[in-house]
Amino acid sequence: MSKALIVGINNYPNNQLNCCINDATALASIIDTNGDGSPNFDVKTALNVQKKGELLGLIKKLFEGTTDTALFYFSGHGYINELGGYIVTPDFTENDWGISMDDILKIANSSKIRNKIIILDCCYSGAIGKPSIESGYECTISEGVSILTSSLDYETSKEINGHGVFTNLLLEGLKGGAANINGKITPSSIYAYIDQALGEWDQRPIFKTNVKEFNSIREIEPQVPISIIRNLTKYFKTPQEEFKLDPSFEYTNAIDIEHKVIEPYADEKNVAIFKELQKLASVGLVVPVDEDHMYFAAMNSKSCKLTALGYHYWRLVDKKQI
């Protein structure tokens, strides 16, 4: 079982925020289960936690043990000075702004948990894991650590429509916007999703990682069932091979449907195969040859073939990796 600590703080003295509780609550409600309702993260929320010591204790507790994945998310104020970045707690003072981002990284680095994910939606969050040339500080991101931040180390993070700009995109990505064809959502796919949505004039997200492979942090129902994707090697014996079509693959080409029909008429077995090929085409794994649409490829007795992406998934099926 994976575990997550989700922190949102609105209540700061003389500097209230409006969206952080919304951010934390919405994220917790999404990542606790996968798209099919199966358990995902065991989530602990800490809303408007007031004391630096209390929050630091929760962070240490999160990264204890040997569970598969630990995820830390923070939405609140951030601060930066010549010593580095901080996530701010409401009991801050001029010389003690909160928890050092470097300390959070050190705790994650030393954890025995296999996958450690840190997500910060606060101003100057890009300071985490950034070496300081002036101080001679050397940054290390240990194996298994991934970091997502809402902004660069010199940027503020904005709010819009009841959520942080960054977290709003994070939530949409976790709902499925960042899913691959298999329905898996990883830290890298979330970053790619957010990065593409934010322009060069917007706040810029940061992604830092040191992993051998990306594990999914949430899964949804794939656009095409895995059982159909596994049929790629059944229909295409080699990646270069074309699959020959004819009118018998098109279900509307039947004498009981008001439609111009062409022999050979719709065949139940071929129709079932063609529906799967059409689903594979809908996600860019297969394309018709010398026709614009799969329908015309069938009716005109043409063929279809794998795309470059289709070849990639063909290899995964062939190696029994999916």
Phi, psi and omega per residue, in radians:
M1 nan 2.429 3.073
S2 -1.623 2.756 3.131
K3 -2.323 2.656 -3.086
A4 -2.438 2.445 2.997
L5 -1.955 2.028 -3.072
I6 -1.967 2.048 -3.039
V7 -2.047 2.271 3.036
G8 -2.374 2.212 -3.116
I9 -2.232 2.053 3.017
N10 -1.747 -0.640 -2.918
N11 -1.508 1.592 3.026
Y12 -1.967 2.480 3.120
P13 -1.113 2.176 3.064
N14 1.147 0.144 -3.127
N15 -2.686 1.095 -3.081
Q16 -1.132 2.544 2.953
L17 -1.917 2.841 -3.024
N18 -1.985 -0.405 -2.902
C19 -2.000 -0.146 -2.959
C20 -1.180 -0.660 3.081
I21 -1.130 -0.735 3.076
N22 -1.032 -0.767 -3.136
D23 -1.029 -0.900 -3.062
A24 -1.136 -0.753 -3.111
T25 -1.125 -0.762 -3.134
A26 -1.152 -0.738 -3.138
L27 -1.120 -0.765 -3.136
A28 -1.048 -0.662 -3.094
S29 -1.269 -0.350 -3.135
I30 -1.562 -0.821 -2.968
I31 -1.438 -0.124 -3.139
D32 -1.246 -0.387 3.095
T33 -2.342 2.791 2.990
N34 -1.462 3.106 -3.097
G35 -1.087 -0.469 3.140
D36 -1.584 0.098 3.123
G37 1.582 -0.082 3.131
S38 -1.239 2.660 -3.113
P39 -1.079 2.497 3.123
N40 -2.173 -1.512 3.107
F41 -1.754 2.490 2.905
D42 -1.482 1.866 -2.915
V43 -1.765 2.335 2.962
K44 -2.051 2.168 3.106
T45 -1.789 2.492 3.073
A46 -2.255 1.739 -3.056
L47 -1.798 2.246 -3.138
N48 0.956 0.615 3.036
V49 -1.039 2.322 -2.958
Q50 -1.675 -0.563 -2.942
K51 -1.834 2.364 3.066
K52 -1.000 -0.790 -3.117
G53 -1.088 -0.673 3.125
E54 -1.128 -0.794 -3.120
L55 -1.188 -0.710 3.117
L56 -1.075 -0.668 3.085
G57 -1.097 -0.685 3.110
L58 -1.154 -0.686 3.139
I59 -1.136 -0.765 3.105
K60 -1.069 -0.740 3.134
K61 -1.107 -0.688 -3.140
L62 -0.999 -0.772 -3.033
F63 -1.586 0.191 3.029
E64 -1.470 2.796 3.054
G65 1.563 -2.907 -3.067
T66 -2.324 0.518 3.089
T67 -1.110 2.944 -3.048
D68 -1.216 -0.823 -3.053
T69 -2.434 2.404 3.004
A70 -2.190 2.271 -3.102
L71 -2.122 2.219 3.055
F72 -1.977 2.221 3.105
Y73 -2.206 2.354 3.109
F74 -2.304 2.289 3.015
S75 -2.235 2.046 -3.100
G76 3.041 -2.763 3.117
H77 -1.386 2.540 2.982
G78 -2.128 2.741 -3.110
Y79 -2.524 2.623 3.096
I80 -2.441 2.466 3.007
N81 -2.458 -2.882 -3.073
E82 -1.172 -0.243 -3.137
L83 -1.643 -0.225 3.136
G84 2.330 -2.878 -3.089
G85 -1.749 2.768 -3.121
Y86 -2.455 2.505 2.836
I87 -1.579 2.226 -2.942
V88 -1.563 2.344 3.008
T89 -1.858 2.693 -3.051
P90 -1.066 -0.298 3.125
D91 -1.602 0.389 -3.102
F92 -1.097 2.678 2.970
T93 -2.261 3.033 -3.059
E94 -1.036 -0.563 -3.110
N95 -1.895 0.157 3.122
D96 -2.594 1.529 -2.940
W97 -1.449 -0.260 -3.119
G98 2.564 -2.480 -3.086
I99 -1.702 2.214 3.137
S100 -1.104 2.331 3.054
M101 -1.072 -0.598 3.097
D102 -1.108 -0.656 3.122
D103 -1.168 -0.661 3.095
I104 -1.063 -0.764 3.133
L105 -1.135 -0.694 3.123
K106 -1.085 -0.706 3.121
I107 -1.112 -0.775 3.120
A108 -1.150 -0.720 -3.134
N109 -1.031 -0.644 -3.067
S110 -1.516 -0.089 -3.098
S111 -1.265 2.542 3.087
K112 -1.517 -0.077 3.096
I113 -1.125 2.455 -2.992
R114 -1.193 -0.777 -3.120
N115 -2.114 2.120 3.124
K116 -2.077 2.136 -3.073
I117 -2.119 2.213 3.117
I118 -2.061 2.141 3.134
I119 -2.172 2.079 -3.103
L120 -2.086 2.139 3.009
D121 -1.996 1.477 3.124
C122 -2.716 2.858 3.116
C123 -1.076 2.495 3.061
Y124 1.116 0.350 -3.043
S125 -1.122 -0.389 3.111
G126 -1.145 -0.098 3.106
A127 -1.229 -0.381 -3.117
I128 -1.163 2.270 3.120
G129 1.292 0.303 3.123
K130 -1.877 2.135 3.139
P131 -1.155 2.556 3.078
S132 -1.771 1.979 -3.124
I133 -1.131 -0.685 -3.097
E134 -1.083 -0.723 -3.057
S135 -1.576 -0.178 -3.095
G136 1.348 0.160 -3.119
Y137 -1.189 2.269 3.093
E138 -1.808 2.223 -3.093
C139 -1.613 2.379 3.053
T140 -2.215 2.261 3.009
I141 -1.954 1.923 -3.053
S142 -1.246 2.844 3.141
E143 -1.043 2.357 3.118
G144 1.669 -0.050 -3.103
V145 -1.729 2.329 3.021
S146 -2.257 2.437 -3.086
I147 -2.223 2.283 3.016
L148 -2.156 2.224 3.116
T149 -2.228 2.733 -3.033
S150 -1.418 -0.317 -3.027
S151 -2.746 2.951 3.049
L152 -1.271 2.973 -3.054
D153 -1.246 -0.157 3.109
Y154 -2.010 0.164 -3.073
E155 -1.912 2.619 2.954
T156 -1.508 2.822 3.110
S157 -1.964 2.299 -2.972
K158 -1.744 2.820 3.077
E159 -2.005 2.590 3.093
I160 -2.752 2.410 3.053
N161 0.910 0.724 3.040
G162 1.461 0.058 3.107
H163 -2.491 2.816 2.941
G164 -1.128 2.546 3.124
V165 -0.960 -0.802 -3.135
F166 -1.135 -0.857 -3.076
T167 -1.184 -0.571 3.081
N168 -1.010 -0.745 3.095
L169 -1.257 -0.636 3.076
L170 -1.019 -0.769 -3.134
L171 -1.123 -0.751 3.126
E172 -1.135 -0.659 3.095
G173 -1.107 -0.725 -3.137
L174 -1.239 -0.445 3.080
K175 -1.266 -0.296 3.116
G176 2.557 -0.278 -3.110
G177 -1.079 -0.490 -3.115
A178 -1.774 0.179 -3.088
A179 -1.359 2.544 3.009
N180 -1.504 -3.058 -3.080
I181 -1.051 -0.520 3.118
N182 -1.358 -0.103 -3.098
G183 1.501 0.169 -3.115
K184 -1.627 2.434 -3.133
I185 -2.081 2.119 -3.093
T186 -2.050 2.876 3.064
P187 -0.970 -0.674 -3.128
S188 -1.191 -0.676 3.141
S189 -1.235 -0.564 3.060
I190 -1.139 -0.781 3.119
Y191 -1.054 -0.802 -3.137
A192 -1.040 -0.710 3.139
Y193 -1.106 -0.827 -3.122
I194 -1.199 -0.730 -3.115
D195 -1.035 -0.724 -3.133
Q196 -1.222 -0.478 -3.093
A197 -1.420 -0.404 -3.112
L198 -1.758 2.233 -3.125
G199 -1.400 3.066 -3.099
E200 -1.163 -0.360 3.130
W201 -1.610 -0.093 3.111
D202 -1.571 3.010 2.993
Q203 -1.047 2.518 -3.027
R204 -1.902 2.167 3.088
P205 -1.270 2.756 3.115
I206 -2.182 2.472 3.076
F207 -2.281 2.180 3.113
K208 -2.305 2.410 -3.091
T209 -2.733 2.763 3.006
N210 -2.516 1.462 -3.096
V211 -2.356 2.687 3.056
K212 -1.456 -0.549 3.108
E213 -2.678 2.683 -3.134
F214 -1.630 2.098 3.026
N215 -1.582 2.537 3.137
S216 -1.260 2.510 3.055
I217 -1.800 -0.136 2.991
R218 -2.834 2.599 3.098
E219 -2.235 2.459 3.075
I220 -2.122 2.982 3.068
E221 -1.088 2.165 -3.102
P222 -1.162 2.699 3.114
Q223 -1.047 -0.638 3.087
V224 -2.168 2.244 3.139
P225 -0.937 2.483 -3.140
I226 -0.998 -0.594 -3.134
S227 -1.065 -0.561 3.105
I228 -1.334 -0.732 3.110
I229 -1.035 -0.647 3.137
R230 -1.156 -0.271 3.109
N231 -1.410 -0.043 3.123
L232 -0.959 -0.756 -3.120
T233 -1.314 -0.273 3.074
K234 -1.354 -0.736 -3.104
Y235 -1.448 -0.537 -3.130
F236 -2.108 1.768 -3.093
K237 -1.129 -0.555 3.007
T238 -2.272 2.753 -3.129
P239 -1.114 -0.425 -3.101
Q240 -1.524 -0.197 -3.044
E241 -1.270 2.501 3.025
E242 -1.714 2.571 3.104
F243 -1.727 2.061 -3.051
K244 -1.322 2.319 3.137
L245 -2.029 2.836 2.982
D246 -2.727 3.041 -3.059
P247 -1.021 -0.321 -3.130
S248 -1.214 -0.187 3.124
F249 -1.493 -0.285 -3.086
E250 -1.634 2.053 -3.012
Y251 -1.165 -0.426 3.133
T252 -1.357 -0.186 -3.136
N253 -1.497 1.111 -3.089
A254 -2.336 2.568 -3.037
I255 -1.191 -0.313 3.134
D256 -1.579 0.122 3.087
I257 -2.060 2.345 3.127
E258 -1.213 1.764 -2.964
H259 -3.012 2.584 3.037
K260 -1.208 2.098 -3.070
V261 -1.903 2.664 -3.099
I262 -2.332 2.363 3.044
E263 -1.276 2.529 -0.044
P264 -1.301 2.419 -3.094
Y265 -1.196 2.901 -3.089
A266 -0.900 2.254 3.111
D267 -1.950 2.261 -3.021
E268 -0.966 -0.759 -3.132
K269 -1.151 -0.782 -3.140
N270 -1.172 -0.656 3.105
V271 -1.051 -0.740 3.130
A272 -1.091 -0.732 3.109
I273 -1.119 -0.760 -3.075
F274 -1.137 -0.638 3.103
K275 -1.094 -0.665 3.094
E276 -1.189 -0.738 3.109
L277 -1.090 -0.640 3.098
Q278 -1.150 -0.670 3.082
K279 -1.135 -0.713 3.099
L280 -1.129 -0.618 3.089
A281 -1.189 -0.584 -3.084
S282 -1.158 -0.380 3.117
V283 -1.939 0.289 2.980
G284 1.419 0.336 3.129
L285 -1.633 -0.393 -3.086
V286 -2.369 2.525 3.059
V287 -2.348 2.619 3.061
P288 -1.269 2.675 3.125
V289 -1.738 2.175 3.084
D290 1.084 0.382 3.039
E291 -2.502 2.750 -3.133
D292 -1.435 -0.459 -3.062
H293 -2.355 2.661 3.124
M294 -1.064 -0.613 3.140
Y295 -0.986 -0.848 -3.091
F296 -1.248 -0.530 3.076
A297 -1.081 -0.663 3.104
A298 -1.269 -0.880 -3.052
M299 -1.142 -0.464 -3.136
N300 -1.788 0.268 3.076
S301 0.943 0.772 3.051
K302 -1.649 -2.560 -3.112
S303 -2.595 3.126 3.037
C304 -2.357 2.853 -3.082
K305 -2.563 2.934 3.112
L306 -1.327 2.509 2.945
T307 -1.469 3.105 3.059
A308 -1.055 -0.708 3.088
L309 -1.170 -0.670 3.085
G310 -1.078 -0.667 3.085
Y311 -1.077 -0.707 3.113
H312 -1.035 -0.829 -3.118
Y313 -1.277 -0.505 3.040
W314 -1.054 -0.762 3.125
R315 -1.125 -0.698 3.123
L316 -1.096 -0.715 3.102
V317 -1.157 -0.769 -3.103
D318 -1.064 -0.606 3.133
K319 -1.557 0.073 -3.138
K320 1.027 0.672 3.101
Q321 -1.648 -0.145 2.978
I322 -2.429 nan nan
